[in-house]
Amino acid sequence: MKKKLVGALSGAALLLALTGCSSDDSNDKLDAWAKTVCDQASAQTKKINDANTAITKVDKNGKPADVKAADSAAFQQISEAYKSLADIVSKAGPPPTDNGEVQHKDTVAQLNQASAAYASVKTKVDGLDTSDQGKFADGLTAASTEADAANKTAETALNTLRKGDVGKAMADQPGCKTGASPSAT
């Protein structure tokens, strides 16, 4: 159960781990846009990675209250990181590409949805009864399923953001390369 939860979160930590071919395009405006986003986004990606790591460090057979506290804190941190990422992309404005307006609008909306989804998971975890091991385990399983859905929303945002020239420009930015691999296994 805990592995499934960590697996779902590990994918989320790859939000800005953009890979692909380097762009030979000398579009200075697009490169400047990508730099603005990536320079600020790397701190949020680190927060997501750190939250994933915190979840893995909790003994899965440990006290339910400890598991609950660690998961709740991690989901809060992930929710806040996605909200910050949405704000970063929003403030950067649309990328200077043909489809930039749509790509911008969709990415911001999806990042905000991921943030709200992780906040909902946190609320569910906060409401779990730790006095009954069975009910607690069932509640964690349900939270894991919801976290997986939140992760899929975040992945959709990633895929939207890294389409075409925007993705190529971001892949060239050091801020989108750092912290790419989550510590969780």
C-alpha positions in Angstrom: 0.0 0.0 0.0 2.7 2.5 0.9 4.7 1.5 -2.2 1.7 2.4 -4.4 1.4 5.8 -2.7 5.1 6.5 -3.1 5.0 5.3 -6.7 2.2 7.8 -7.4 4.1 10.6 -5.8 7.3 9.7 -7.5 5.8 10.5 -10.9 4.6 13.9 -9.6 8.1 14.7 -8.6 9.2 14.6 -12.2 7.0 17.6 -13.0 9.8 19.7 -14.5 12.2 16.9 -15.3 12.1 17.8 -19.0 14.0 15.6 -21.3 14.5 15.6 -25.0 16.6 16.9 -27.7 18.3 20.3 -27.4 16.8 23.1 -29.4 19.0 24.6 -32.1 16.4 27.4 -32.3 17.8 30.8 -31.4 14.4 32.2 -30.3 15.7 34.5 -27.6 12.2 35.4 -26.3 11.2 31.7 -25.9 14.6 30.9 -24.2 14.1 33.9 -21.8 10.5 32.7 -21.0 11.8 29.2 -20.3 14.6 30.5 -18.2 12.2 32.6 -16.1 9.9 29.6 -15.5 12.7 27.0 -14.9 14.8 29.2 -12.6 11.8 29.6 -10.3 10.3 26.1 -10.7 13.4 24.2 -9.6 12.8 25.1 -5.9 9.2 23.8 -6.2 10.4 20.6 -7.8 12.8 20.2 -4.9 9.9 20.6 -2.5 8.0 17.8 -4.2 11.1 15.5 -4.2 11.6 16.3 -0.5 8.0 15.4 0.3 8.4 12.1 -1.5 11.5 11.4 0.4 9.8 12.2 3.7 7.0 9.7 2.9 9.6 6.9 2.2 11.4 7.5 5.5 8.3 6.7 7.6 8.3 3.1 8.7 5.3 1.5 6.8 4.7 -0.7 9.8 5.2 2.2 12.3 2.7 3.9 14.4 -0.4 5.0 12.4 -0.1 8.5 14.0 3.4 8.9 12.6 2.4 7.7 9.2 -0.6 10.0 9.2 1.5 13.0 10.3 4.2 12.4 7.6 1.7 11.8 4.8 -0.3 14.8 5.8 2.7 17.1 5.8 4.0 15.7 2.5 0.7 16.2 0.8 0.5 19.7 2.1 4.0 20.4 0.8 3.2 18.9 -2.6 -0.1 20.8 -2.9 1.7 24.1 -2.1 4.4 23.3 -4.6 2.0 22.8 -7.4 0.1 26.0 -6.5 3.5 27.8 -6.6 4.2 26.2 -10.0 0.9 27.4 -11.3 1.6 30.9 -10.1 5.1 30.8 -11.7 3.7 29.8 -15.1 0.8 32.3 -14.7 3.1 35.2 -13.9 5.5 34.3 -16.8 2.6 34.7 -19.2 2.0 32.7 -22.3 5.2 31.4 -24.0 5.9 33.3 -27.3 4.8 30.5 -29.6 1.9 30.1 -32.0 -0.1 28.0 -29.4 1.3 29.8 -26.3 -2.0 31.2 -25.1 -3.7 27.9 -25.0 -0.7 26.0 -23.6 -0.3 28.6 -20.9 -4.0 28.6 -19.9 -4.2 24.8 -19.9 -1.0 24.3 -17.9 -2.0 26.8 -15.2 -5.4 25.2 -14.9 -4.0 21.7 -14.6 -1.3 22.7 -12.0 -4.0 24.4 -9.9 -6.1 21.2 -10.3 -3.2 19.1 -9.1 -2.7 21.4 -6.1 -6.4 21.1 -5.2 -6.3 17.4 -5.6 -3.3 17.0 -3.3 -5.0 19.3 -0.7 -8.0 17.0 -0.9 -5.8 14.0 -0.2 -4.3 15.8 2.8 -7.7 16.5 4.2 -8.7 12.8 3.8 -5.5 11.7 5.5 -6.0 14.2 8.3 -9.5 12.7 8.9 -8.2 9.1 9.2 -8.8 7.3 12.5 -5.5 6.0 13.8 -7.0 4.0 16.6 -8.2 1.2 14.3 -5.3 -0.2 12.3 -7.7 -1.8 9.7 -9.7 1.3 9.1 -6.5 3.3 9.0 -5.0 1.0 6.4 -8.2 1.2 4.3 -8.2 5.0 4.5 -4.5 5.1 3.3 -5.4 2.9 0.4 -8.2 5.3 -0.6 -5.8 8.2 -0.1 -3.3 6.4 -2.3 -5.8 6.0 -5.1 -6.7 9.7 -4.9 -3.0 10.7 -4.9 -2.6 8.6 -8.0 -5.3 10.6 -9.7 -3.7 13.9 -8.5 -0.4 12.7 -10.0 -2.1 12.0 -13.3 -3.4 15.6 -13.3 0.2 16.8 -12.6 1.5 14.6 -15.4 -1.1 16.1 -17.8 0.2 19.6 -16.8 3.8 18.4 -17.5 2.8 17.0 -20.9 1.0 20.3 -21.8 4.0 22.4 -20.7 6.6 20.4 -22.6 4.8 20.3 -26.0 6.7 21.5 -29.0 9.2 24.4 -28.9 8.3 25.3 -25.3 9.4 21.9 -24.1 12.6 22.0 -26.1 13.4 25.5 -24.7 12.8 24.3 -21.2 14.8 21.2 -21.6 17.8 23.4 -22.3 17.4 25.3 -19.0 19.5 24.2 -16.0 16.6 24.9 -13.6 14.4 22.3 -15.3 17.2 19.7 -15.2 18.1 19.9 -11.5 16.2 17.7 -9.0 14.8 15.7 -11.9 15.1 12.3 -10.2 13.0 11.7 -7.1 14.8 10.2 -4.1 11.9 7.8 -3.6 12.1 4.4 -5.1 
